[in-house]
Amino acid sequence: MAVKVRRQRPRRRVCWALVAVLLADLLALSDTLAVMSVDLGSESMKVAIVKPGVPMEIVLNKESRRKTPVIVTLKENERFFGDSAASMAIKNPKATLRYFQHLLGKQADNPHVALYQARFPEHELTFDPQRQTVHFQISSQLQFSPEEVLGMVLNYSRSLAEDFAEQPIKDAVITVPVFFNQAERRAVLQAARMAGLKVLQLINDNTATALSYGVFRRKDINTTAQNIMFYDMGSGSTVCTIVTYQMVKTKEAGMQPQLQIRGVGFDRTLGGLEMELRLRERLAGLFNEQRKGQRAKDVRENPRAMAKLLREANRLKTVLSANADHMAQIEGLMDDVDFKAKVTRVEFEELCADLFERVPGPVQQALQSAEMSLDEIEQVILVGGATRVPKVQEVLLKAVGKEELGKNINADEAAAMGAVYQAAALSKAFKVKPFVVRDAVVYPILVEFTREVEEEPGIHSLKHNKRVLFSRMGPYPQRKVITFNRYSHDFNFHINYGDLGFLGPEDLRVFGSQNLTTVKLKGVGDSFKKYPDYESKGIKAHFNLDESGVLSLDRVESVFETLVEDSPEEESTLTKLGNTISSLFGGGTTPDAKENGTDTVQEEEESPAEGSKDEPGEQVELKEEAEAPVEDGSQLPPPEPKGDATPEGEKATEKENGDKSEAQKPSEKAEAGPEGIAPAPEGEKKQKPARKRRMVEEIGVELVVLDLPDLPEDKLAQSVQRLQDLTLRDLEKQEREKAANSLEAFIFETQDKLYQPEYQEVSTEEQREEISGKLSAASTWLEDEGVGATTVMLKEKLAELRKLCQGLFFRVEERKKWPERLSALDNLLNHSSMFLKGARLIPEMDQIFTEVEMTTLEKVINETWAWKNATLAEQAKLPATEKPVLLSKDIEAKMMALDREVQYLLNKAKFTKPRPRPKDKNGTRAEPPLNASASDQGEKVIPPAGENRVPEPEQKEQSTGQKRPLKNDEL
């Protein structure tokens, strides 16, 4: 019995664990189902959703457009987004912010900050001494950081998605430019936190585009590698990407399609905006020339006029893409003076000649980073709005040497669709067909450290070492482990960007700080004192470059090993069952199952960087984490500190933690020996060689961020609360506007109704004058005091007017309903009377209704007729201005009562079985009743005259206990 009990307990644990997992999944799914993506462009954004029953759909904004301008207008008491903000840019250009993404993650001395100020001089940028960044100074009391402005836009995109999906949404995938560095990516994540979004992933916009292309062409992907180049020129930048599509074999799902980013090239400032700015400058010069003799001010000094010119330049660029020339015209550009000038496509191309010369640059960068030639590229596909400019296509076609450029992709929406597909794949609520995505690191990251070495006796010097952590164009997400073997005391190391020689001098200045983080380790010396009898295996730093391309230092550990003899005793049954249960839930291989331990890693020693060769015996290893455990990778969590640990104490610790996970136990391969060889007999177990025991001690880490400090948690919480307050204020404002509009609409509509014949018929002159006077007073109040009225006051005023007009509206509505309701009542009474008449004609032998039932129906019919006639007569005596006695609700109640009685009898007739028919002297049965249905009669037919057949004796039927079914020719 003891053995049975031991077996049942683990089973119960397994069952309860399965139930817990299922409940957790159900709770997670019940929270929210829909997911969204935001393709955050410089000029506009596209939002897409996936929800149950709606696969991958672009969200329409409030103007029913598929893309929304990324513009925010900020005032003291209101905000505007999208198209509303774009229209406000003319009236209030200082408070209207656009292209603010160019300032994300950049300090005040960055060249892009100066470029932004030159492009949009109407904005006042202030300096933030804490983070060395800039703020938008809207007014003396109103200022916002670029992250806060982006948070507002993301929150607005979320509201659009929720309105479209008709359910709350929290999970999102956001696109970012591939050239965003660590500081810029962290800034986007902070903005998303301010908006209350859970970011499933930051996906590079070129990767999202490639994913969308591959998903919709899954059938065209095979085991042969296909190299596709995507050339994406948007409003703010240009990116060229080389992608390889191929079917690969995966462990989870077998053969699946895969896209791999092979090469990337970009130009941060080459885009449609720069072309528009050139056109704006040209138009401003033409306007100044037209007013040269009038001693007028320079139009460039007028922010409103420059905002109008930029809008016209945007329109002009689009029109010139399809026409050889076009007339630019603006009414009242400045000082009520109209502007009109003809611009040709040739002039436009001359203005942007230097820009078009930069078009092939990203192509060459992409080919160089991919180590490929143009002959290996099968197709070049255009993406982005600025690629519609004919000169761009002409220069690009010549640069790539292809017959034609691919235009078989939605240049505006491809990134949004790819991102929302990735969102569905990452969400637990949806199951999509797998598509393997292997993105690439654009900026290499390395680890640098300096240590003191003794080159000759008594001569010490500092040696600087570099180790590449994530190489350029290497795949991510990825985890890496660096092992420092020559340290036994606290030390520091640095995480910096690697060789950025592929960037030009100006790009390097825009890039910002090349130093990421200084890591200060504390507790290294204490760990060595804690395990004096163990052999050090180095200080291991675990790094993670996640799906969003954001680098993090997960943990730093000091690892020690020693040799211990294995106990020859067999594992107990309970231990084996525990190990089996652990393996069922993956406890032996998942990182979550480990306590204070390191992941098993596959060692890949990295070659030292140039000029940083280590001295003999020094090893600084670079290891890449893998899922498969190595044979000698068994480890145990460190015992509780009790001074020097004795061997008995070590064994006790091992026994207590032996069933936590397979990764913390001796490798079974090592015990069983080589594959296919049976384990040694019991007698030989004592001679088994000693195995390695690993101890891991967590090391304290202090991080000093060098590129751009993140917003402190308290400041971040303030920004979150600030944005929530603004959103709440906007909602209250919308509610107040809705109440004011409802009151105004009610006043105008009712004033108009008072003069309509149907309303005059049911009201007296005095009643109409009273209502009209109250409406006029309310209209005057709304004009004079309504501006300062609260939402409650507006709703109360509307309720007062509705109560005043309630009787008038009621009388009109009742008269409108009378004809339809009375006609329906008459039809029901006539049908009910016919039904009752037919029921009374049924022969007594076939009657299925009782006399009480038929009498009851007759009584209801008579009462309804009487009520109708009496009420109509009474109503005819009343004037139309009085409250009617004939009410539509009473008519409906009478109809329901009558219909209920009829339905009762119909249901009884439907489910009542026919009575058995008596037989006549000739052996035939009586004719079926007149009201019998065809199903009751079945397929019986009357035989010809003179062919009456005698049924078989009943004794035969009684012998089987059942009646024999009649044949078709029997009655």
Phi, psi and omega in degrees: 000326182297321180295320180297319180297319179297326180286328183286325184298313176299324179297318178298321178299317179299315181299313180295325178295318178297318178299318180297319179296316180295318178296320179297319178295318180295319178297320180296321181287327182287341181295302178203143183252317184289146174232161185222164172228150178232113173271099190269092177274173180290321184261320183215165179232152175239134181244135178229154180227160167227126176220163181306124180087352179231093181278124171040092181225140177285135182279135174270137179277189185293339176265011180062032176256154185273345175228149187236130177300137177272078183222139179230131172252122184244120175240178182296324187234009180199160177229151175229146180231160171063226183296326177296319178291324179297322177289332178284344182299332179283319183283320185223075184294331181294322182271358181257115186256133177217159180054028181287346177298337180292347180258357181295134175067022183239140177276169189295333182272007180288138179303331180292333176293315177296323178294319178297318180296324179289323181287322183233074184292346181290342181272137177261117180257129178249160186265134176259105185293336183288316183248000181063027180251189181240159175234156170272119179264099181281316177210184182295330179256356188236114174215147184220146174276160176303326178295321179293320178296318178296322176300321176298316181296318179295322177294323177294318178297324177294319179296322176298316181294320181292321177296322181287321182276343181060039175194157181292149180227133178239326187271138183209151168246128185244134177274144175225155176298145183296335183275003177295132178270189185298316182297318181292322179292319178295325178297319178295319179296322177293321177298321179294323176297320177298327181277356181076022179264142171265111184276112175290325180190143162268116182249136177298138185297328178290327177291320178297320177296316179296323179294317178299317179298317182288322182297319182277357177230037183302323183291338182276353182269130179224192183289347177276129182293134177241123181259118181241137176253128176253123178250110187245106174247110179259208181282321186256338186205174178229135180226132174245130186229136174253124185237137176251124177255136182195150173278129180231161179265126179248156180289325186279317190230017179074218182286123181221153177289148181222142169244137179232125177285116184260325182208147181221135171224149184206161173223113189295332187244003180270112181187186183294330181297316181297324176294319179295322179295323176296318178295320179299317179297321179295315180295321178298320178296320179295321179294319178296324179294322179295333182250023187299320184273005184259006180054040180273160177288159176292131182297337181293342180273357181253106183301322181293318179295321179292327176294321177294320180293323179293321177295319179292325178295322177297316178294320182295319179299319180293316182292321181290346175290340181241351183229154181284333178205166180200154181263116175275132181210138180222126178278132177058051182299311179205136180056039179059024178259128179281156179234137178209127181204146180265133179233132180258162178295327179297317177299316179300316180292327176291322178298325186252024184301317181292331177291317180294333177292338180273356183300316182286347184305306179301329178296314180295321178298317181295316179296320181293317180291330179274350183055048181229168176244166181296335179295334181277351180272123182279325185205146175245120186248135181273137177222148176098149185292326184287346177288353177283348177293123185303323182294325177298314179295321180296312181293319181294317180300320178292325183288323184270344176068030179260164179290322180205164178260141180285131177233027185266041177212147178287106188297334183269326192249358185299316182295319179297320180290320177295321180292322181286332173296319177294324178297318178295324179292325181278338181282147178281349185275347185230156175234118181241163177293132184297142173217110185287129180242121177242098179278171187232145178284125180273317181251116181295151181233135181226167177248132179238141177208154181236135178219158181274131179234155179250100182287319177227159181304122178085354180249115181249146178213162178265134181243126181263129182238145177231137175226124179290125181268306177232115186280159179297134181066014172285153184285153171212158009292151185201147175245141179226152177233128174250133181249125175260116187262349190247021181242136174231013179217171181298140180209170179242152169217166187238143175249118184227168171286151179276211183291116178251032182296341180286349176269145177284171181302317180292320178296324178295322178293320178291327183301323181095204184295135177268359177258125184268298190210145167255128183253121178252120183261137180228129179109006179294312180298321179296325180294325178291325177291332183287329181234070184290333183268003181260155176270129181285134175253014173101172176262119186254123177254124184259118181249152180222122171255101192281185184299334180275359182078018181260129183273139176215151175260107185291311183193163174232133185227148171257123189248135179229152178223153173210161179265131177229150179277140179282142175284133181286352184292146178287152175292143178290161179299320181296320179296317179297318178297321178297319179295322180296315179298318180299320181289331179300321182262015176071021183294340183276347185234344182277145180297332183293336183278353184263140178246116177057035180234167179262156173290147173292138186232154175259117188285132174225098184290128184268139179289140182297151177288164183298139177073014181223042180291137180280158175289159182302135178093342180275131181230119171242103190268145172249121183238142177253126183291140178229164183279326185285130179284148175271162190293319184261026183269015181293146183206164178227151174291152183294145178290165177294141183296116178224038184078213179286126182277131177273162178303322180296320178297321179296319180295323179296318178299319180296321182290320180295326183258012187293332184253020180287314179197159180292333181289344180257013180239164177301143180293131180292333177298318182296326179285321185281342181086192182300156182299136177088354180255131182291153179296155182292153178297168183299325181296333181269352183295330181292336181269008181295136182295154181295146178255170182267135172248134183248134175245138184235130179239126179290137181252136178293141184232131172239123184255133175244108182284131186250332184284302177205114182300137175291158177295128179303155184301320180293320177293323178295318178298322177297318179295320178299313180296322180297315179292324177295320178296319178296319179295317178296321178296320178296318179296319178296321178296317178296322179294319179294317179298322179296318179294319179295318179295321179295318179295315181296317180296321180296319181297311182293318182294319182289320176302322180288323182293331183299339181259005178274144186302319183294330178277325177292330181295326186255016181218154177268168179297322180294318180298318181293322179294321179298314181295317181297321179296318179294322179294319179295320178296319179295323178294318178296318178298321181294323180286322185274308186251353184294335181298321180264002181287146178277170179298322180296317180297319179295318180293322178295319178297320178294319179296323179296317180291321179296322178295323179296321184265005187298314181297318180298312180296324182295317181295321179293316182295321180296316180295329177291329185274338186305307185304313183294315182293317181293325178294319178295321179295318178299316179299317181293320178296317180296315179294322179294321179295319178296320179297317180295320178298317178295324180294324181286342180275355180292134178302153185300321183291337180253001185294130180249349179259143176276163179295326180296318181296316181290325178294320179298315179297319179297322180295317180295320180297314182295318180296322180293318177299316183295317180297318181297312183295319182292318182292320178296321180293317179295320180294327180293333179282338184277145173289156183292341182276353179267163178294128184288150174267339176273105185249141181296328180291327177291322178298316180297322179295318178296321179295319180296319180295316180292317180296326179297318179293318180294316180297326178299314181290323178297317179295324178295318178294327183290323188255358179277132178280144179292147179289152177295141183271136176288151181266144177271182185294330181279002180088001179267162180259162180293158178295149178294153180298160184294328184267012180287144180276167181294329181290330178291327182280340179064218182252024182290141177232152179276127181289158178299158181300139178083006180241034177293130180252144180273130179293157179294156183302149182285344181298325181293324178291321182290335181294329179266351181079005181224152176279139179288133178293144181288146175278171183296331184263013179251151177253000000 
